Amino acid sequence: MLAFEVGSPSDLANRADVVAVSCCTARWGGPEHSVGKSLSTDRQSHTYLPIADWLFNYKKDWLRPDLIAGLTAAAVVIPKAMAYATIAGLPVQVGLYTVLVPMAVYSVLGSSRPLSVSTTTTIAVLTAAGLSQVLPRGDPSSLLRASAMLTLVVGGFLVLASLFRLGFIADFISEPVLVGFKAGIGVVIVLDQVPKILGIHFPRGSFFHNVVAIVRGIPEASLTTLAVGIAMIAILVGIERFFPRAPAPLIAVAAGILGARFLGLHAHGLELVGRIPQGLPSLTVPEFSLARELWPGALGIALMSFTETIAAGRAFAKSGEPPPRANGELLATGLANVGGAFFGAMPAGGGTTQTAVNRLAGARTQLAEVVTAAIALATVLLLAPFLALMPQATLAAVVIVYSFGLIRPKEFREILEIRRTEFIWALTAFAGVILLGTLKGIIVAIVLSLVALASQVADPPVYVLGRKPGTNVFRSRSADHPEDETYPGLLLLRLEGRVFFANAEQIAQKIRLLVNEAQPKVVVLDLSPVFDLEYTALKALSEGEKRQREHGVDTWLVGLNPGVLQMVRRSPLGKALGRERMQFSLELAVTRYLQLSASGLDGSGVSVIRHLSDLIPVGMGMQASTAIVFSLVIVMMQFSAIAYSPFLVIWTTRDRVLNPSVATGRHVYRFGRHSGSFGRGEHIANLGLHLQSGRPRDFPS
């Protein structure tokens, strides 16, 4: 059961502790992540830097696990970041700078304690696509300035999104579409790294062009490079399989460097990384003239960066920690990118794999990220000559092994088992990346998600309900429950969600078909799951009620929340229905219908004998006739009065109250059911007025 202490809508905006959830908090990991605590945390975020949340409350026993986690994460993140820089066509030192600067900035501004921020495979391949469009064969200096501009624009988009509070955008790409998109990215990345494993070169083109070029280039492959690449892949896979806690990328990189150095493999055709600048990253001035060409790609990178960041932060948040705040994460990652842009970093974001390593190694706070950034700084200052001996095939092996993690056939199967339509969306997103490229592929993914959302909103279900025997539970009728009770002449329907102009006609058409099939005397529409009824939909409902009434079918409404009730009462529909045809619950509606049926009255409470004059004997005087008519009216009024059940409290929301980000901007309503002498319409009206005034009232039983 859910229990809420609710005030007026204005109270919700001013009080952070008005909502307490007694259960159903598993979605956030426990009672610590209740709605009330989320509201409180979000409210406090405006009064201090997130670093103060853990720095001023730091415990001594956190220091050791933070240090260990930072060192462990560095052993994984630094080699991978260097490898991902090569995906984007950038020098390996750019990967080091991306670990150093964005991670340090995020450790101060980020709200997620375990999140590790550098670059990811998805961001790297999108960066490559964005840069290739403006500098297909640019010199290294121009490429670095273009990369800095791209990173700056990405950061700018994220900061603007934070200012406009667009954190909800992270939920706008559906999971099946994201699965397909990432799988396509994984295939593209693996194909892009295969030439480095083979030691061949050719002009890059479309996906199928590259496939053909690789096949043709196999006879020219370097056997030494191929042997090193296969050995590195075997080392990485073996360590991940049998020693999962070991830093596989660090071991592979060290083995590759030592092998190339002591076996003299460079003389046998093995390509090395080459010179890496030693020392602090120098100031990089972005190429501002490229902003117009780079912004479309930057927008896609910003979206994927934030999506991956918030997903990783939420996935690894522990009970008792502040949950990641979407708008705060936008600002933190945005400023991390802006800062990194001026020090040679590429676009950055939170990574799931590196965050998992950080959390599993024991990270308690962002101090672990400070340690990782410090190791990156030490690497730049001290280990640059050593890293110059790294084989390109080693970096390619690291990229290939970890890019395969993006391709998850199991998830495709699970989607197919649950819903075929969403499986098609996943395949379409996959094909979009393969056939159109990564930047156009992300547009396909976004469009697919919006189409999926629009299709669900525009065609909501209309359920035909039956009553579970022996209970007051009404559920959708199905072949699984043939025993559910129905009532002759009564059709129970339930609508869900927002009813508005985009779906009003679809709903009306479904209701018409169901009414024509059932031929009822009364149609009961359960609107308790409907949190909003827009004018177009209300007008369509009013017209439908009038049309059905002309055909002898009465319409009742059930379970209206106060907002919907107010709209109905102000409309012609409310005047047509009156108070007697708006009920608290399905149970009351069924009880009323059965009583009216037993008494010989129709759904509106009017005698089935349409003309009262039929009951008056011919020749009876006017006075006697008036007395009989008056008596019959009194009888009908008595039949229309229904005794109410004991006190009942029902909770509902306008929109999803269990989502803390939504609850802050929605009304939370409290309904009462009361036994008294006045009509049901008065109960609903009075309760709504009490809620509007901010003084919820408990009615006596």
C-alpha positions in Angstrom: 0.0 0.0 0.0 1.1 3.5 -0.6 0.6 6.3 1.9 1.2 9.9 1.3 0.8 13.0 3.5 -0.5 15.5 1.0 -1.0 19.3 1.0 -2.0 21.7 -1.7 -0.3 21.9 -5.0 1.6 24.9 -3.8 2.8 23.0 -0.7 4.5 20.5 -3.1 6.5 23.2 -4.6 7.6 24.7 -1.2 8.0 21.6 1.0 10.5 18.9 0.2 9.3 16.4 2.8 5.6 16.2 2.0 5.8 12.8 0.4 6.8 9.7 2.2 6.7 6.3 0.4 6.2 3.3 2.6 7.0 0.8 -0.1 7.5 0.4 -3.9 10.8 2.1 -3.6 12.8 -0.7 -5.0 13.1 1.2 -8.2 15.5 3.6 -6.5 17.2 1.0 -4.3 15.4 1.4 -1.0 13.7 3.9 1.3 16.7 6.2 1.1 15.7 7.0 -2.4 12.2 7.8 -1.7 10.4 10.6 -3.4 10.7 12.9 -0.5 14.4 12.4 -0.2 14.9 12.9 -3.9 13.0 16.2 -3.7 15.0 17.3 -0.8 18.3 16.4 -2.5 17.4 18.2 -5.7 16.4 21.3 -3.7 19.7 21.4 -1.8 21.7 21.1 -5.0 21.3 24.8 -5.7 23.0 25.9 -2.5 26.4 24.2 -2.7 28.8 22.5 -5.0 28.3 18.7 -5.2 31.9 18.2 -4.0 30.9 19.6 -0.6 28.4 16.8 -0.2 31.2 14.3 0.3 34.3 16.4 1.0 33.0 18.0 4.2 31.6 14.7 5.4 34.5 12.5 4.4 35.2 9.5 6.7 38.7 8.1 7.3 37.7 4.6 6.4 36.8 5.7 2.9 40.3 6.8 2.1 41.8 3.4 1.4 39.0 2.1 -0.9 39.0 5.4 -2.8 42.8 5.1 -3.4 42.6 1.5 -4.5 39.6 2.2 -6.7 41.4 5.2 -8.3 44.5 3.2 -9.1 42.5 0.3 -10.4 40.3 2.4 -12.6 43.4 4.2 -14.0 44.9 0.9 -15.0 41.8 0.2 -17.1 40.7 3.7 -18.2 44.0 5.2 -19.4 44.9 2.4 -21.9 41.3 2.4 -23.2 41.2 6.2 -23.5 44.4 6.1 -25.6 42.9 3.4 -27.8 39.6 5.3 -28.2 41.4 8.4 -29.3 42.7 6.4 -32.2 39.1 5.5 -33.2 38.5 9.2 -33.6 41.7 9.6 -35.7 43.4 11.6 -33.0 46.8 11.1 -31.4 46.9 8.8 -28.3 47.9 11.7 -26.0 44.4 13.2 -26.6 43.0 10.2 -24.7 45.3 10.9 -21.8 44.2 14.6 -21.7 40.6 13.4 -21.8 41.2 11.3 -18.6 43.0 14.2 -17.0 40.9 17.3 -17.4 37.2 16.3 -17.8 37.6 13.7 -15.0 39.1 16.4 -12.6 36.3 18.9 -13.5 33.6 16.3 -13.0 35.0 15.3 -9.6 34.2 18.8 -8.4 30.8 19.3 -10.1 29.3 15.8 -10.5 26.5 14.5 -8.4 27.3 10.8 -8.9 29.9 9.4 -6.5 31.2 6.4 -8.5 30.9 7.8 -12.0 34.1 7.7 -14.1 34.3 10.3 -16.8 36.5 10.1 -19.9 35.6 9.0 -23.3 33.7 5.9 -24.6 33.6 3.9 -27.8 30.3 5.5 -28.8 31.5 9.0 -28.3 34.8 8.2 -30.1 33.2 6.9 -33.2 30.8 9.8 -33.3 33.7 12.2 -32.9 35.5 10.5 -35.8 32.4 10.9 -38.0 32.0 14.6 -37.0 35.7 15.4 -37.7 35.8 13.5 -41.0 33.1 15.7 -42.4 35.1 19.0 -41.9 38.7 17.7 -42.1 38.8 14.5 -44.1 42.6 14.7 -44.5 43.7 17.5 -42.2 47.1 18.0 -40.7 47.6 17.1 -37.0 47.5 20.7 -35.8 44.2 21.5 -37.6 42.7 18.2 -36.4 43.5 19.0 -32.8 42.0 22.5 -33.1 38.9 21.0 -34.8 38.6 18.4 -32.0 38.8 21.2 -29.4 36.1 23.1 -31.2 33.9 20.0 -31.4 34.4 19.3 -27.6 33.6 23.0 -26.8 30.4 22.8 -28.8 29.4 19.5 -27.1 30.0 21.1 -23.7 28.0 24.2 -24.7 25.0 22.1 -25.7 25.1 20.3 -22.4 25.4 23.5 -20.4 22.5 25.0 -22.3 20.4 21.9 -21.8 21.1 22.2 -18.0 20.0 25.8 -18.0 16.7 24.9 -19.7 16.3 21.9 -17.4 16.2 19.4 -20.2 17.5 16.5 -18.1 14.4 14.4 -19.0 15.8 14.1 -22.6 17.9 11.2 -21.3 14.7 9.1 -21.2 13.7 10.0 -24.8 15.7 7.2 -26.5 13.9 3.9 -25.8 16.0 0.9 -24.7 15.3 -1.3 -27.8 16.4 1.6 -30.1 19.5 2.2 -27.9 20.4 -1.5 -28.0 20.2 -1.5 -31.8 22.1 1.7 -32.1 25.0 0.6 -29.8 25.2 -2.8 -31.6 25.6 -0.9 -34.9 28.3 1.3 -33.4 30.1 -1.9 -32.1 30.1 -3.4 -35.6 31.4 -0.2 -37.2 34.2 0.2 -34.6 35.3 -3.4 -35.0 35.4 -3.1 -38.7 37.4 0.1 -38.4 40.1 -1.6 -36.3 40.5 -4.7 -38.4 42.9 -3.0 -40.8 45.2 -2.1 -37.9 45.3 -5.7 -36.8 46.1 -6.8 -40.4 48.6 -3.9 -40.9 47.0 -2.7 -44.1 45.9 0.8 -45.3 43.3 2.0 -47.7 41.0 5.1 -48.1 38.0 4.8 -45.8 34.5 5.0 -47.1 31.1 3.5 -46.4 30.6 0.4 -44.3 30.4 -1.9 -47.4 33.3 -0.1 -49.1 35.4 -0.8 -46.1 34.4 -4.5 -46.0 35.4 -5.0 -49.6 38.7 -3.1 -49.1 39.6 -5.3 -46.2 38.9 -8.5 -48.1 41.0 -7.3 -51.0 43.8 -6.2 -48.7 44.2 -9.5 -46.8 46.9 -10.8 -49.2 49.0 -7.8 -48.3 48.6 -8.2 -44.5 51.7 -8.0 -42.2 52.1 -11.4 -40.5 54.0 -9.8 -37.6 51.2 -7.3 -37.0 48.6 -9.9 -37.3 50.4 -12.2 -34.8 50.7 -9.4 -32.3 47.1 -8.4 -32.7 45.8 -11.9 -32.2 48.1 -12.4 -29.2 46.8 -9.2 -27.6 43.2 -10.2 -28.2 43.9 -13.6 -26.7 45.5 -12.0 -23.6 42.6 -9.6 -23.1 39.9 -12.3 -23.6 41.8 -14.7 -21.3 42.2 -12.3 -18.5 38.6 -11.1 -18.7 37.4 -14.7 -18.7 39.7 -16.2 -16.0 40.9 -13.2 -14.0 38.1 -10.7 -14.3 39.4 -8.5 -11.4 42.8 -8.0 -13.1 43.4 -4.8 -15.2 43.4 -6.5 -18.5 44.1 -3.4 -20.7 47.1 -2.4 -18.6 48.6 -5.9 -18.8 48.0 -6.1 -22.6 49.6 -2.7 -23.1 52.6 -3.6 -21.0 53.0 -6.9 -22.8 52.8 -5.2 -26.2 55.4 -2.6 -25.3 57.8 -5.1 -23.8 57.4 -7.4 -26.7 58.0 -4.7 -29.3 61.0 -3.4 -27.4 62.9 -6.6 -26.7 61.9 -8.6 -29.8 62.6 -5.7 -32.1 59.3 -6.2 -33.8 59.3 -2.7 -35.3 62.0 -3.8 -37.7 59.6 -6.6 -38.9 56.9 -4.1 -40.0 55.1 -3.7 -36.7 53.7 -0.1 -36.5 54.2 1.7 -33.2 52.4 4.7 -31.7 55.4 6.9 -32.0 56.3 10.1 -30.2 54.0 11.3 -27.4 54.5 14.9 -26.1 55.9 14.8 -22.6 54.7 17.3 -20.0 51.5 19.1 -19.2 48.9 19.6 -22.0 49.4 23.0 -23.7 46.6 25.5 -24.2 44.6 24.6 -27.3 42.7 27.3 -29.1 39.5 25.9 -30.8 38.9 26.5 -34.5 35.9 28.8 -34.0 35.3 29.0 -37.8 34.2 25.4 -37.8 31.4 25.8 -35.4 28.7 25.9 -38.1 29.9 22.7 -39.7 30.4 20.9 -36.4 27.2 21.6 -34.4 25.0 18.8 -35.9 27.6 16.2 -34.9 28.2 17.9 -31.6 24.5 17.7 -30.8 24.4 14.0 -31.4 27.6 13.5 -29.3 26.1 15.6 -26.5 22.9 13.5 -26.5 24.8 10.2 -26.3 27.3 11.6 -23.8 24.5 12.5 -21.4 22.5 9.4 -22.0 25.5 7.2 -21.2 26.5 9.4 -18.2 23.1 9.3 -16.5 22.6 5.6 -17.3 26.0 4.7 -15.7 25.4 7.0 -12.7 22.0 5.5 -12.0 23.1 1.9 -12.5 25.9 2.1 -9.9 24.3 4.4 -7.3 24.2 2.7 -3.9 21.6 3.0 -1.2 22.3 5.9 1.0 24.0 8.0 -1.7 22.4 11.0 -3.4 20.9 9.8 -6.7 22.4 11.5 -9.8 20.4 14.6 -10.7 19.8 14.8 -14.4 20.1 18.6 -14.8 23.1 18.6 -12.5 24.8 15.9 -14.6 24.2 18.0 -17.7 26.0 20.9 -16.1 28.8 18.9 -14.8 29.6 17.0 -18.0 29.1 20.2 -20.0 31.6 22.1 -18.0 34.0 19.1 -18.0 33.9 19.2 -21.8 34.3 23.0 -22.0 37.3 22.8 -19.7 38.8 19.8 -21.6 38.4 21.6 -24.9 41.1 24.2 -24.0 43.6 21.5 -23.0 43.4 19.2 -26.0 40.8 16.7 -24.8 38.2 15.1 -27.0 34.4 14.9 -26.1 33.9 13.1 -22.8 31.1 11.4 -20.8 30.5 8.8 -18.2 31.3 5.2 -19.2 29.5 2.2 -18.0 32.5 -0.2 -18.0 35.0 2.2 -16.3 32.3 3.1 -13.7 31.7 -0.5 -13.0 35.5 -1.1 -12.5 35.6 2.0 -10.2 32.6 0.8 -8.1 33.7 -2.8 -7.9 37.1 -1.7 -6.7 35.5 0.0 -3.8 35.1 3.7 -4.7 33.1 5.6 -2.1 33.5 9.2 -3.4 34.8 11.2 -6.3 38.2 11.2 -4.6 38.7 8.0 -6.6 38.4 10.0 -9.8 40.9 12.6 -8.5 43.3 9.7 -8.0 42.7 8.4 -11.6 43.2 11.9 -13.0 46.5 12.2 -11.0 47.7 8.9 -12.4 46.9 10.2 -15.9 48.9 13.4 -15.1 51.9 11.2 -13.9 51.6 9.2 -17.1 51.8 12.3 -19.2 54.8 13.7 -17.2 56.8 10.5 -16.8 55.8 7.7 -19.0 55.4 9.3 -22.4 58.7 7.9 -23.9 57.7 4.4 -22.7 54.2 4.6 -24.2 55.7 5.7 -27.6 56.8 2.0 -28.0 53.2 0.7 -27.9 52.2 -1.2 -31.0 49.2 0.1 -32.9 47.9 -3.4 -33.0 47.7 -3.5 -29.2 45.5 -0.5 -29.1 43.4 -2.0 -31.9 43.0 -5.2 -29.9 41.8 -3.2 -26.8 39.2 -1.4 -28.9 38.0 -4.6 -30.6 37.6 -6.6 -27.4 35.7 -3.9 -25.5 33.6 -2.9 -28.5 32.2 -6.4 -28.8 30.5 -5.6 -25.5 28.2 -3.2 -27.4 26.9 -6.1 -29.5 24.5 -8.1 -27.4 22.5 -10.7 -29.2 20.9 -11.8 -25.9 19.2 -8.4 -25.6 17.8 -8.7 -29.1 16.4 -12.1 -28.2 14.8 -10.8 -25.0 13.2 -7.9 -26.9 11.9 -10.2 -29.5 10.4 -12.5 -26.9 8.6 -9.6 -25.2 7.5 -7.5 -28.2 8.1 -8.0 -31.9 7.4 -4.3 -32.7 10.2 -3.1 -30.5 12.5 -5.8 -31.9 11.9 -4.2 -35.4 12.8 -0.8 -33.9 16.1 -2.3 -32.6 16.9 -3.8 -36.0 16.1 -0.5 -37.8 18.4 1.4 -35.5 21.1 -1.1 -36.1 20.6 -1.0 -39.9 20.6 2.9 -39.7 24.1 3.0 -38.3 25.4 0.4 -40.7 23.9 1.8 -43.8 23.8 5.6 -43.1 26.8 6.1 -40.8 26.9 6.9 -37.2 25.7 10.6 -37.3 22.7 9.8 -39.4 22.3 6.6 -37.5 21.7 8.6 -34.2 19.1 10.7 -36.0 17.4 7.4 -37.0 17.5 6.3 -33.4 16.0 9.5 -32.1 13.3 9.6 -34.8 12.5 5.9 -34.1 12.1 6.7 -30.4 9.8 9.6 -31.0 7.7 7.6 -33.5 7.5 4.8 -30.9 6.4 7.4 -28.3 3.9 9.0 -30.7 2.4 5.6 -31.7 1.8 4.6 -28.1 0.3 8.0 -27.1 -1.8 8.2 -30.3 -3.3 4.7 -29.9 -4.0 4.0 -26.2 -5.8 0.9 -25.2 -9.5 0.7 -24.3 -10.1 -2.2 -21.9 -13.3 -4.1 -21.5 -13.6 -4.9 -17.8 -15.0 -7.8 -15.8 -15.2 -8.3 -12.1 -13.1 -10.9 -10.4 -15.5 -13.2 -8.6 -16.0 -12.5 -4.9 -13.9 -9.3 -4.9 -14.2 -5.6 -5.8 -11.4 -6.0 -8.4 -12.2 -5.1 -12.0 -9.7 -6.2 -14.6 -9.4 -6.5 -18.3 -11.4 -9.4 -19.7 -9.3 -12.1 -21.3 -9.3 -15.8 -22.2 -7.2 -16.4 -19.0 -10.1 -15.4 -16.8 -13.3 -16.6 -18.3 -14.9 -16.7 -14.9 -14.9 -12.9 -14.5 -18.4 -11.5 -13.9 -20.2 -9.3 -16.4 -23.6 -7.8 -16.2 -26.3 -7.9 -18.9 -26.9 -4.5 -20.4 -23.8 -3.0 -18.7 -20.5 -2.4 -20.5 -17.5 -1.5 -18.3 -14.6 0.3 -20.2 -11.4 1.7 -18.9 -9.2 4.4 -20.5 -5.6 5.1 -19.6 -3.1 8.0 -19.8 -3.6 11.4 -21.2 -6.7 11.8 -23.5 -6.1 14.6 -25.9 -6.4 15.7 -29.5 -3.9 13.2 -30.9 -5.8 10.1 -29.6 -9.3 11.3 -29.0 -10.6 10.0 -32.4 -8.9 6.6 -31.9 -10.4 6.2 -28.5 -13.9 7.3 -29.7 -13.7 4.8 -32.6 -12.8 1.9 -30.3 -15.6 2.8 -27.9 -18.1 2.9 -30.7 -17.1 -0.5 -32.0 -17.3 -2.0 -28.5 -20.7 -0.4 -27.8 -22.1 -1.6 -31.2 -20.9 -5.1 -30.4 -22.2 -5.3 -26.9 -25.5 -3.3 -27.3 -25.6 -2.2 -23.7 -28.1 0.0 -21.9 -25.3 1.7 -19.9 -21.7 2.3 -20.7 -19.4 3.0 -17.8 -16.1 4.8 -18.5 -13.5 4.3 -15.8 -11.3 7.4 -16.0 -9.4 6.8 -12.8 -6.1 6.2 -14.8 -6.7 9.3 -16.9 -4.7 12.2 -15.5 -5.6 14.8 -18.1 -8.6 15.4 -20.4 -7.9 18.0 -23.1 -10.6 20.1 -24.7 -10.7 18.3 -28.0 -11.1 15.0 -26.2 -13.7 16.4 -23.9 -15.7 17.7 -26.9 -15.5 14.3 -28.6 -16.6 12.6 -25.4 -19.5 15.0 -25.1 -20.6 14.4 -28.7 -20.3 10.6 -28.2 -22.4 10.7 -25.1 -25.1 12.7 -26.9 -25.1 10.3 -29.8 -25.3 7.2 -27.6 -28.1 8.8 -25.5 -30.1 9.4 -28.7 -29.8 5.6 -29.3 -31.0 4.8 -25.8 -27.6 4.1 -24.3 -26.6 6.0 -21.2 -23.0 7.0 -20.3 -21.6 7.1 -16.8 -18.2 8.4 -15.8 -16.2 6.8 -12.9 -13.2 7.8 -10.9 -12.5 11.3 -12.1 -9.6 13.0 -10.4 -10.3 16.7 -9.3 -8.6 18.2 -12.3 -10.6 16.1 -14.8 -13.8 16.6 -12.8 -13.5 20.3 -12.9 -13.2 20.3 -16.7 -16.1 17.9 -17.1 -18.3 20.0 -14.8 -17.6 23.2 -16.8 -18.4 21.5 -20.1 -21.8 20.6 -21.7 -20.9 17.0 -20.9 -21.1 17.7 -17.1 -24.5 19.4 -17.5 -25.8 16.4 -19.6 -24.6 13.8 -17.1 -25.5 15.6 -13.9 -24.3 14.4 -10.6 -26.1 11.0 -10.7 -24.0 9.7 -13.7 -20.6 10.5 -12.2 -19.6 7.8 -9.7 -16.7 7.4 -7.3 -15.8 3.8 -8.3 -16.7 0.9 -10.5 -18.1 -0.9 -7.5 -20.5 1.9 -6.8 -21.4 2.1 -10.4 -22.2 -1.6 -10.7 -24.2 -1.5 -7.4 -26.3 1.5 -8.7 -26.9 -0.2 -12.0 -28.1 -3.4 -10.4 -30.5 -1.5 -8.1 -31.9 0.5 -11.0 -32.3 -2.6 -13.1 -34.1 -4.3 -10.2 -36.4 -1.3 -9.8 -37.4 -1.1 -13.4 -35.5 2.2 -14.0 -33.0 2.8 -16.8 -29.5 4.1 -16.5 -30.5 7.7 -15.9 -32.9 6.8 -13.1 -36.0 7.4 -15.3 -38.9 4.8 -15.3 -38.8 2.5 -18.3 -42.5 3.5 -18.7 -41.6 6.7 -20.6 -44.9 8.5 -20.2 -46.3 8.9 -16.6 -49.7 9.5 -18.1 -49.9 5.8 -19.0 -50.3 5.1 -15.3 -53.2 7.5 -14.8 -56.7 6.0 -15.4 -58.7 7.7 -18.0 -61.2 10.2 -16.6 -59.3 10.8 -13.3 -59.3 14.5 -12.3 -56.4 16.8 -12.5 -55.8 17.0 -8.7 -55.7 13.2 -8.4 -53.4 12.9 -11.4 -51.0 15.5 -10.0 -50.9 13.5 -6.7 -50.0 10.3 -8.5 -47.3 11.9 -10.6 -45.8 13.6 -7.4 -45.8 10.2 -5.6 -44.0 8.5 -8.5 -41.4 11.3 -8.6 -40.8 10.7 -4.9 -40.4 7.0 -5.4 -37.8 7.6 -8.2 -35.9 10.0 -6.0 -35.8 7.3 -3.3 -34.4 4.7 -5.7 -31.7 7.1 -6.9 -30.3 7.5 -3.3 -27.5 5.0 -2.7 -26.0 4.2 0.7 -22.3 4.8 0.7 -19.7 2.4 2.0 -17.3 3.2 4.9 -14.5 5.5 4.7 -12.0 4.8 1.9 -9.0 6.7 0.8 -7.7 6.5 -2.7 -4.6 8.1 -3.9 -3.8 9.2 -7.5 -1.7 11.6 -9.3 -1.7 13.8 -12.4 1.1 11.9 -14.1 3.5 9.5 -12.5 3.9 10.4 -8.9 6.4 7.6 -8.3 8.9 9.5 -10.5 10.5 12.1 -8.2 11.4 14.3 -11.2 7.8 14.5 -12.2 6.3 14.7 -8.7 7.7 18.1 -8.1 5.6 19.6 -10.9 2.4 17.7 -10.6 -0.6 17.8 -8.3 -1.1 14.9 -5.8 -4.8 14.4 -5.1 -6.5 12.8 -2.2 -10.0 11.3 -2.6 -12.5 10.4 0.0 -15.6 8.3 0.0 -18.2 9.3 2.5 -21.5 8.0 3.9 -24.0 10.9 4.1 -27.3 12.1 3.0 -26.4 14.3 0.1 -25.7 13.2 -3.5 -22.5 11.8 -4.9 -21.9 14.9 -7.0 -21.7 16.9 -3.8 -19.1 14.5 -2.4 -16.8 14.8 -5.4 -17.3 18.6 -5.6 -16.7 19.2 -2.0 -13.6 17.1 -1.9 -12.2 18.8 -5.0 -12.8 22.2 -3.4 -11.0 21.2 -0.2 -8.0 20.1 -2.2 -8.0 23.2 -4.3 -7.9 25.3 -1.1 -5.0 23.3 0.2 -7.0 22.0 3.2 -7.5 18.2 2.6 -10.4 17.0 4.7 -11.0 13.6 6.4 -14.6 12.6 6.1 -16.1 10.6 9.0 -17.1 7.0 8.4 
